[in-house]
Amino acid sequence: MVRETTPKPRIIQKGTRKAPGTTESQRASSREPMVPYPSIALKDGKVWEKGKDGGQDTVIAPRIQVLEVCIDRETREHWMLVGFEALDGSAQLRLNRGDLNRRGLLVYQKYGFPVTETNATKIIYHLLNEEIRAPRVYIHRSLGWTEHDAELVFHHHIAYGLRLPSRYEGELAIQPGGTAEGWIQAIRAYVLGRSPLELALCCGLSACVVGLIGILVGCPSLVTHAYGDSSMGKTTAAMLVVSPFGPPDPLAGGLHASWNASDNALLSRLIGNRGVPVAFDESSTDPSRDFTALIYRLASGTDKDRLNRESELKDRGKWSTTIFSTGEASLLGQATRNTGLRMRLLEFGNVEWTDSASHADALRAAILAHHGHAGPRFANFLRELGRDKVLATFWEVHSEALKRLADRMDISQISSFTSALIQADRVGASLGETLRAQAMQRREERFLRAEKLALEAPVKMMLPLVTCFFPLVFIVLAYFIYLKAVEDGIL
């Protein structure tokens, strides 16, 4: 693992939170653990070193205290949340464990950390002591579904399904607000009974299912786009989509963002997301943008291959979720090639999402006050169902959708194709082999159909030849015979 050359500490001035179990009184009352450097300790708000052979104790630095040791569950990276006394008061910084050396620690001088060339080594010893005393906290940076010890785990602001607690330390704001009851009351008052808003809510909750199916059997992301005039409530619908999982405010830095960003910036919001919806608002901010390649990448759920500083291939960013987009124009209309995109993008055009401006304002106010509770509850429901029940339901719905497709199309080839897919799902046959067999069968059917038409052609041509072509030939021949007979004096 390569350590970042430029540290990014989180500096928080007076009024910072205190990690549980880190006060001096609590440490004195608890059983002191064995530390590697017992001659260095924190007391009376300063770091002291005991004098040798009964000599006088000396002060090494002002208060330096490890509030908690954070362990990234996904990368196994360790870092410390360190509280210290700076010149302007109490502060905190995030210290990577790879920086526990003189060179790495001295970089933090510019942030007010009380380290110098003379005390750097002893502060390192003190931090190693503090590390043993401090509580351990697990963190995660990804969102949505993952597996741990063959058990399903859902990452949100905390991790659901883990024996040890873990909290979210990523870039997005997903902390719940208000109460679950308040959100449910808003849904009952402003959403239920209004089909467009019910559809938007289903899009949001579908992310949880898409992400779970994605890690179990593989599933591309679901991309939907709502377009139309600005007075149709599209932004309100986008806020409703993400409200079960986090703050719907576009300015909160959470799940609701704007299209007004580079492709890489948009994809960075998706990487590591397997089950939490994301909304991109106002695609019309860049009318000249070609969405063809971007939509393919959004739906595929994989980023481009990239190299790290050592020219080694990095792990590709992946995601599997529901992406809801809004804009005044159709994305298919802004794409240069839209045949394949129609299979990857579901569009809703000119839909009145809200009843009126007052209705939209009331719904917005309610979900801005109450959000982020229903999504984790729904994920817990799926987790309690278990992967077998979820997969059985998924394949059942999948088969029913194929049957309805065959009934609606009423074409023998479509019926044969859907029946083969359903049968392959039931017996667990390879989907690739089934598709190849169906493709070969369709080619044979086309060849036989062409051969049949070729054999039928002479029979079908007989009547036009006898009734139309042959009489004309006979008339032309008879005309020249007549002329010859007149020339020879026969007639």
Stockholm file with secondary structure:
# STOCKHOLM 1.0

chainA/1-491         MVRETTPKPRIIQKGTRKAPGTTESQRASSREPMVPYPSIALKDGKVWEKGKDGGQDTVIAPRIQVLEVCIDRETREHWMLVGFEALDGSAQLRLNRGDLNRRGLLVYQKYGFPVTETNATKIIYHLLNEEIRAPRVYIHRSLGWTEHDAELVFHHHIAYGLRLPSRYEGELAIQPGGTAEGWIQAIRAYVLGRSPLELALCCGLSACVVGLIGILVGCPSLVTHAYGDSSMGKTTAAMLVVSPFGPPDPLAGGLHASWNASDNALLSRLIGNRGVPVAFDESSTDPSRDFTALIYRLASGTDKDRLNRESELKDRGKWSTTIFSTGEASLLGQATRNTGLRMRLLEFGNVEWTDSASHADALRAAILAHHGHAGPRFANFLRELGRDKVLATFWEVHSEALKRLADRMDISQISSFTSALIQADRVGASLGETLRAQAMQRREERFLRAEKLALEAPVKMMLPLVTCFFPLVFIVLAYFIYLKAVEDGIL
#=GR chainA/1-491 SS CCCCSSCCCCCCCSSCCCCTTCSHHHHHHSCCCCCSCTTEEEETTEEEECCGGGCCCEEEEECEEEEEEEEETTTCCEEEEEEEEETTEEEEEEEEGGGCSHHHHHGGGGGTCCCCTTTHHHHHHHHHHHHHHSCEEEEECCEEEEEETTEEEEESSBEESCSSCEEECSSSCCCCBSCHHHHHHHHHHHTTTCHHHHHHHHHHHHHHHHHHHHHHTCCCCEEEEEESCTTSCHHHHHHHHHTTTSCCCTTTTSSEEESCSCHHHHHHTTTTEESCCEEEECGGGSTTCCCHHHHHHHHHTBCCCCBCTTSCBCCCCBCCCEEEEEESSCTTTTCSCCTTGGGTEEEEESCCCSSCHHHHHHHHHHHHHSBSSHHHHHHHHHHHHCHHHHHHHHHHHHHHHHHHHHHHHCCHHHHHHHHHHHHHHHHTCCHHHHHHHHHHHHHHHHHHHHHHHHHHHHHHHHHHIIIIIHHHHHHHHHHHHHHHHHHTTCC
#=GC SS_cons         CCCCSSCCCCCCCSSCCCCTTCSHHHHHHSCCCCCSCTTEEEETTEEEECCGGGCCCEEEEECEEEEEEEEETTTCCEEEEEEEEETTEEEEEEEEGGGCSHHHHHGGGGGTCCCCTTTHHHHHHHHHHHHHHSCEEEEECCEEEEEETTEEEEESSBEESCSSCEEECSSSCCCCBSCHHHHHHHHHHHTTTCHHHHHHHHHHHHHHHHHHHHHHTCCCCEEEEEESCTTSCHHHHHHHHHTTTSCCCTTTTSSEEESCSCHHHHHHTTTTEESCCEEEECGGGSTTCCCHHHHHHHHHTBCCCCBCTTSCBCCCCBCCCEEEEEESSCTTTTCSCCTTGGGTEEEEESCCCSSCHHHHHHHHHHHHHSBSSHHHHHHHHHHHHCHHHHHHHHHHHHHHHHHHHHHHHCCHHHHHHHHHHHHHHHHTCCHHHHHHHHHHHHHHHHHHHHHHHHHHHHHHHHHHIIIIIHHHHHHHHHHHHHHHHHHTTCC
//
